Amino acid sequence: MAKQKTAFVCNDCGADYVKWQGQCGDCGAWNTLTEIRLGPEKGSGRAGAGSPVAGKRTGFAGALESARVLKDIDLQDLPRFSSGTEEFDRVLGGGLVPGSAILVGGYPGAGKSTLLLQTMCHLAGAMDALYITGEESLQQVAMRAQRLRLPTDKLRLMSETNVEAIVASAEELKPKVLVVDSIQVVHTDEIASAPGSVSQVRECAAYLIRYAKQTGTVLFLVGHVTKDGSLAGPKVLEHMIDCSILLEGSDDSRFRTLRGQKNRFGAVNELGIFAMTEQGMREVKNPSAIFLDRGSEPASGSAVMVVWEGTRPLLVEIQALVDDSQLGNPRRVAVGLEQNRLAMLLAVLHRHGGLQVGDQDVFANVVGGVKVLETSADLALLLAIVSSFRDRILPRDMVVFGEVGLSGEIRPVPNGQDRLAEAAKHGFTRAIVPKGNAPKAQIRGMQVTAVAKLADALAALD
């Protein structure tokens, strides 16, 4: 009998070693190597002879037959189909692609299972769909579907955590869409480590993705997140899948944002907005109207910016508060913005704007819980800080966008014309934009002020 081969895998980064050692050479972590058992034949997989995942190895002799010339490959549009929700389709790049693997992550209670259950119940009316639940019982899922008043007469549901049993059931039922909730609880008997470990998550995900690719099944994998907001498990998991989306939202807000972090079939950083209601997740058709729900009384320190999320502009309110500091080291707090960029912009404001806030506490917040990742919010943030510091109210019908450089220049941002058009559609009549984004033709009902330096933008407020 052949000796069972083993390997040692780092639980933090997934690096492989032939023998145990105290420290991982890739990530530097200590005591994170776990022993796993390897299969009897390298590259043969674990599927049985009758499985579509299994197959004869072509070897070197079949290379000329399987390799194709690049120009001979047929370039046709991918046969996408809708998930039933426009916002979900937007984040996915236009719909679901057969054979794609999609990883849906988010904090506990964000609504991952609710969103996927709604999607599956809708798709089950037109095609075969299978929902695998590993964390909840069948009764719990049925109770949620009843509470959300979803159609339950077509969707097939199964409670299973063994990956071989899941694929065997999928081979028999042949679903077009398969959901596994969640990948952290799925395990294989051929690996000795516990479910949720790096080796288990990696091997089970590879097994499921291989099945989806060879059968043209759309695969949804639900993933957990760590305390810092990143997806739990090996980093290689994000390389294996085709699309990685993250469902974000705080407990005190009923709105959820679905952001695409990786997408082989569409734009990255696409954003979809949902509202959590008693009937489940409901898409928001006009997200700018939600984030612009401002108070009736105007106040200083508030500005409206136009950010670009994926393929569309989004109007968001940004607030700043500047107050006398009682500490030797004044505080710099940014919510929804990058902390280091706030400190950098304050230095630019002092050097090129003539405003000294070194002895002041500065707080910045993006209203609605949106995370702004692009630099077009620089100018709006600085003008909100100036408004709060001088206690002067900015015009409520004015929008601002532009990147601020270290020398005080205002740099243009992409899609400037579309941002102005979105602002005009919502009734804004004034705009302060970079000189490079000045419209070539007059926008009806809007006065656009193009600035090249930070000093010019501050002068436009006087």
C-alpha positions, -999 to 999 in steps of 0.1 A, spaced: 0 0 0 14 34 -10 24 58 18 -1 87 23 15 119 13 12 150 35 19 187 33 19 216 57 -2 247 49 -1 281 66 -35 290 81 -30 327 74 -17 329 38 -21 294 25 16 288 16 26 251 12 56 234 28 69 199 25 78 198 63 67 216 94 85 247 105 78 273 132 75 304 111 58 308 77 84 321 52 58 340 31 37 359 57 61 357 87 34 343 111 44 318 138 29 284 146 3 286 118 13 255 97 -12 227 97 -7 192 83 -30 180 56 -33 147 36 -28 148 -1 -47 128 -27 -32 97 -42 -27 111 -77 -16 146 -83 -40 166 -105 -66 138 -106 -90 155 -82 -113 138 -58 -143 131 -80 -155 96 -89 -154 80 -123 -189 90 -130 -185 126 -120 -183 154 -146 -155 169 -126 -135 137 -131 -120 129 -165 -91 114 -182 -59 134 -182 -50 144 -217 -12 144 -210 13 159 -234 1 140 -264 -32 159 -266 -17 194 -263 -18 201 -300 -55 191 -301 -66 211 -271 -45 243 -277 -62 268 -301 -49 298 -320 -61 330 -304 -75 345 -335 -97 314 -341 -116 318 -309 -152 329 -314 -158 362 -298 -195 363 -291 -213 381 -263 -215 361 -231 -250 346 -227 -260 366 -196 -293 363 -179 -309 386 -153 -309 379 -116 -343 396 -113 -329 428 -96 -314 457 -116 -290 468 -89 -277 432 -84 -273 429 -122 -254 462 -123 -228 450 -97 -224 417 -116 -216 436 -148 -250 432 -165 -263 398 -153 -253 363 -145 -228 344 -167 -231 306 -170 -201 289 -154 -191 319 -133 -182 316 -96 -194 345 -75 -183 352 -39 -207 372 -17 -192 385 15 -204 407 44 -208 411 81 -232 389 101 -268 402 96 -259 423 66 -285 404 45 -264 380 23 -287 350 28 -318 372 24 -306 387 -9 -296 353 -23 -328 336 -12 -348 363 -29 -327 359 -61 -330 321 -61 -367 321 -55 -371 344 -85 -348 324 -108 -364 291 -97 -395 301 -117 -376 300 -150 -348 274 -144 -336 248 -120 -321 263 -89 -305 246 -58 -299 263 -25 -274 246 -1 -276 257 35 -249 247 58 -254 271 87 -292 270 90 -318 242 91 -343 238 64 -370 250 87 -352 283 93 -348 290 57 -384 282 51 -395 305 78 -375 334 63 -390 327 29 -425 327 44 -418 360 63 -406 376 31 -436 363 11 -414 346 -15 -426 320 -40 -415 287 -26 -430 261 -50 -400 258 -74 -368 263 -54 -350 231 -42 -334 233 -8 -309 210 9 -289 211 42 -254 197 36 -218 205 45 -199 177 28 -185 190 -5 -186 156 -22 -223 152 -12 -231 187 -25 -215 180 -59 -232 146 -61 -266 162 -55 -259 189 -81 -249 163 -107 -283 145 -101 -305 177 -100 -285 196 -127 -293 231 -115 -285 262 -136 -278 282 -104 -263 268 -72 -258 287 -39 -236 273 -11 -241 291 22 -215 293 34 -180 281 21 -166 284 57 -187 255 69 -182 231 39 -156 204 44 -141 174 27 -132 141 44 -98 140 27 -84 168 47 -79 164 85 -83 201 95 -115 215 108 -141 233 85 -132 269 80 -95 264 80 -73 276 51 -69 242 36 -106 232 38 -118 265 23 -93 263 -5 -99 227 -15 -137 228 -12 -139 261 -32 -116 246 -59 -138 215 -60 -170 235 -64 -156 260 -89 -143 231 -110 -178 216 -111 -193 250 -121 -169 256 -149 -173 222 -165 -211 222 -162 -219 258 -170 -235 263 -136 -237 297 -119 -221 293 -85 -227 316 -55 -204 311 -25 -213 330 7 -182 341 26 -176 355 61 -155 385 69 -130 392 96 -129 421 121 -111 443 97 -137 438 70 -116 415 47 -129 381 35 -120 352 59 -100 323 45 -70 321 22 -63 350 -1 -61 326 -30 -99 322 -27 -103 357 -42 -81 347 -71 -100 315 -78 -135 331 -82 -147 353 -111 -165 379 -91 -162 391 -55 -188 414 -41 -192 427 -6 -225 436 11 -219 465 35 -242 483 60 -244 493 96 -269 480 121 -284 515 127 -292 520 90 -317 502 68 -296 508 37 -271 483 23 -245 489 -3 -234 460 -26 -199 468 -40 -180 448 -66 -144 443 -56 -134 420 -85 -153 412 -116 -140 394 -147 -172 402 -166 -177 438 -157 -166 470 -140 -148 469 -106 -161 491 -77 -196 490 -91 -221 500 -65 -257 488 -59 -280 503 -32 -306 482 -13 -330 490 15 -337 463 42 -374 462 47 -399 437 62 -403 422 27 -365 417 24 -340 436 3 -355 462 -20 -334 479 -47 -331 517 -46 -336 532 -81 -323 567 -73 -296 564 -46 -286 601 -49 -320 611 -35 -314 590 -4 -279 604 4 -291 640 -2 -318 638 24 -305 670 42 -320 688 72 -345 716 67 -322 741 86 -289 749 67 -258 745 87 -221 752 82 -196 724 74 -218 707 48 -211 703 11 -224 681 -17 -199 662 -38 -204 640 -70 -184 608 -68 -182 581 -95 -191 546 -84 -185 520 -110 -204 532 -141 -226 560 -126 -223 592 -107 -236 595 -71 -244 627 -52 -233 624 -15 -233 649 13 -200 654 32 -199 670 66 -170 685 85 -166 698 121 -137 720 132 -135 727 170 -110 739 195 -89 710 207 -84 703 245 -56 679 238 -20 684 230 -23 664 199 -55 674 180 -77 646 167 -82 638 130 -113 615 125 -126 605 91 -156 583 87 -162 570 51 -129 586 40 -93 577 42 -77 589 74 -42 596 60 -57 616 31 -75 639 55 -42 647 73 -25 654 39 -53 677 28 -51 697 60 -14 703 53 -23 715 18 -50 738 32 -24 754 56 3 758 30 -17 769 0 -49 781 15 -36 802 44 -58 784 70 -42 771 102 -61 743 118 -32 727 136 -47 734 170 -82 723 160 -99 689 162 -112 680 127 -140 655 121 -152 644 86 -181 622 78 -198 609 46 -236 609 52 -254 577 47 -226 553 55 -211 554 20 -173 548 17 -157 572 -7 -126 556 -22 -117 581 -50 -99 614 -49 -127 635 -64 -139 642 -29 -108 662 -20 -121 697 -29 -155 691 -14 -139 680 19 -116 711 21 -145 735 14 -166 718 41 -137 722 65 -134 759 56 -171 763 60 -171 748 95 -139 767 106 -153 801 94 -189 792 104 -202 802 70 -229 782 53 -222 770 17 -250 774 -8 -274 744 -7 -277 743 -45 -239 739 -51 -220 708 -59 -182 704 -57 -157 678 -70 -120 678 -78 -87 663 -68 -63 685 -48 -26 681 -54 2 687 -29 11 720 -46 -24 733 -43 -35 726 -79 -70 713 -86 -67 683 -109 -95 671 -132 -113 638 -125 -128 613 -150 -164 617 -163 -167 653 -153 -196 660 -178 -216 631 -165 -212 643 -129 -224 678 -138 -254 663 -157 -264 642 -127 -262 673 -104 -283 693 -128 -309 666 -129 -313 669 -91 -318 706 -92 -283 720 -84 -276 753 -101 -240 760 -91 -208 739 -93 -172 743 -85 -151 720 -107 -115 716 -118 -105 738 -148 -99 706 -168 -135 695 -163 -151 728 -174 -180 720 -198 -174 730 -234 -211 741 -238 -232 759 -212 -253 736 -190 -288 749 -189 -297 762 -155 -263 757 -139 -235 782 -132 -201 764 -134 -170 779 -118 -138 763 -130 -108 766 -107 -71 758 -112 -58 764 -77 -71 759 -41 -69 797 -36 -93 801 -66 -118 778 -50 -117 796 -17 -121 829 -35 -152 816 -52 -169 812 -18 -165 849 -10 
